[in-house]
Amino acid sequence: MRLSFWRSRDRFSLDELRSLVDQLMKVQSVNEASKDFVVEALRSIAELITYGDQHDHSYFEFFMEEQVLGEFVRILKGSGSLIVSLQILQTMSIIIQNLKSDHSIYYLFSNEHVNYLITYSFDFRNEELLSYYISFLRAISGKLNKDTISLLVKTQNDEVISFPLYVEAIRFAFHEESMIRTAVRALTLNVYHVGDDAVNRFVSMAPHAEYFLKLVYFFRDQCVHLNQIVSNASKEQSTESASSIPVFVDEIEDNLYYFSDVVSAGIPDVGKLIMDNILRLLIFPLILPSLMLEQQKALNQELKLGEISALYLLCCILRIVKIKDLANTIAAALLCSLTSHQNCEVKPNGTHCPPDEGRHNTDEINSTLGDVALPCTIQTLTCQSLRQDGLLNHDLNIFVPRDALLSFIAGGNDVQVSGSLSVLATLLQTKELDESMVDALGILPQRKQHKKKLLQALVGEGSGETQLFSSDGTEDSISSELDMYMQKLKDYGAISCQSMVNGMSARMHRYQVLVALANLFTRSNVLAETLWDGGWLLRQLLPYSEAEYNRNHLTVLKESFSNYTIRVLEETRGAWSDLLKIVLCDEWRKCKRAMEAPSPKKDPKSILLPPQKPTVDEIAGKESSFAAAERTYETAKVFVLLHHLQSFLLGKVLPEQPPIVSAVDILDESRAKSAGIKPAGLKPNSEINLVDAVPCRIAFERGKERHFHILALSFGNSGWLALLDEYPMKPRHGVVRVVAPLAGSNPRIDSKQSKWLHLRIRPSSFPFTDTSNYTPHEKVKSKALVDGRWTLAFRDEESCKYVLNMILEEISLQSRDVERTLRPLLEPELDTEHSLPSQTSDASL
């Protein structure tokens, strides 16, 4: 009963804090008997100090008066226990993170106890202890500002001579554990963004500036590792290998974003250090040489990157690291002539290449820019012809990265094309890049060119007014900015370079880009999605006028458009003719949005992912309806793109919907009208006239044969194969039991049983309708790619042949209606010789 008079002590009270501190001071050394109490006391003190900071400042005043922080240091010195060290670090992290009062933070940082804990020799072989230590350092960095940072550094003559928090943290900047690396980077950014001039000088001077050199070395190793993974995934063609690529891509981009964040802190010396190291250690010796063509690579066996990885890294660096001089120097290096057999190591005093004898005289090249001199057919407009005509360098000992990009576009594989287009698009959208550099690369949009010339004319520059009102632009010479950055390249000594020959014009470079793009649209081995990126780039470069596009280029584009018009016409007789109109309308809208978008749709990182096997063709076979659907999809996308580009060059305004006939007239004598088919279509359980229906047998399950009437019907763009049950009380009428698409049925009589008719039954919906989630050649499920099969048995051979001819006749009628629907879209390029063959010839197949 007496115990009921005792009141329990409030756990969150000042008395509780006094009691814990008093008992902690009595602990002379930590042993097994006292270890548990010390750990619990440290944890409770952290809770009480956090509580007091929010509710009662007397808690922290007691903490200061009793110098509890000194007790923590004393306990640590007298303890060899791992668990006590862990708890001290955790307690300090909790207290620092949760203190809101500036006065409290100043107290913690104003004595040497915090620096002592930072420099204490913990046993970092224990990963948990290291994790707690890094969290402790990061908590301190979160409280840094111009006032508090001065409490953690030692100065002499206004210069910082010691900064333990920063120095100890960067020791773990390249730890194998990514979480630790991330925490250290967050800490360094907190330091850089304080903006203390003395600290900024400290971190940017030797020996601490070596951290930025090591950063780029570490990043370079990651790039090489990524390249190995990409190369292995491409060779193995396995999902497991490819699945690790996104993880390493995220690490690559995280590194670059860290570089960008460091630069944004505004420490001039640090920004220059990062830029110099990226150029000397990565761009010059590794990335640019990796863009060499195959013939040039044979002369250089020291390359550590593939061209795909190099293209991706080039895009990422330009897109993420926002340094003006870096972007412009890279652009200048793309125009620089390199010897393919040189050693690309960084040297303080670089040598220069011999004069570029591989390029033709500029006056001779410019004289070919008329409408007559250059090849204009698809067969001759190739990468080789670009070199033969002097548009690209033909000396394999001389390597120009920009020429390699154009060569990839003109003749590389799909991934090389996509990567090169991504680089050009990234350069075009890099705000840090001077317009004069974009112009020198040949990718300055026409509207910006005209704006530039107008400004020159307004300020009274002689050539500006002349060029503004002239059509040939013969005085369009490379600007002095390029020469300035060329000189910087020579000063770096990182590469051997020879500036472009005097008088080389931006107009010449624009022409080279247009030739490569014109050639791109003639190629059939490049995916439609990639061609869309090329179309986006072409649309950026040209104004709304055919006159600005060379006549030879336009001829090539029209020839390619004509070829794809024929392909679309062939699709009207294909397995998906009934859905061709829907696919074209859908892709029309998507293409219009893609062409008018501010940037290409495809992410540069997509080029790193290898095409997954098995493909549609390999699973379902080239003759399957699914393979046909993939070809229809690709054909529609390319046709729509070429149609858009044609209209754009002719200055036409593209409508939201393609010019397609909404409906076609149905002949009165057609089977569909005789059967009583309505515009809504044919559905199961609907009643129709049997007209020409023929009795047959079919087994949907083994041993279960059923009797039906088979009837083929076409109604406009739609067509069906219908299996019907005859009404016994209503002659020549039946009810539809099973419906299948007519298009793609591919009817054929069995070679051994002349009474059997085989039909392929494809899905009623297009497999790639949700094209936003569809990637060509992606991995597909084999179970979803199996066509249905019907085998119909008839009472005699005549019935079997009759049904065959009926199906072929309805397919022909359906195809004609599809062609009539699309005629306004195809008519500009439709020639009478490409029209559908007669119904008789179809029926005779």
Disulfide bonds with the S-S distance in Angstrom:
none
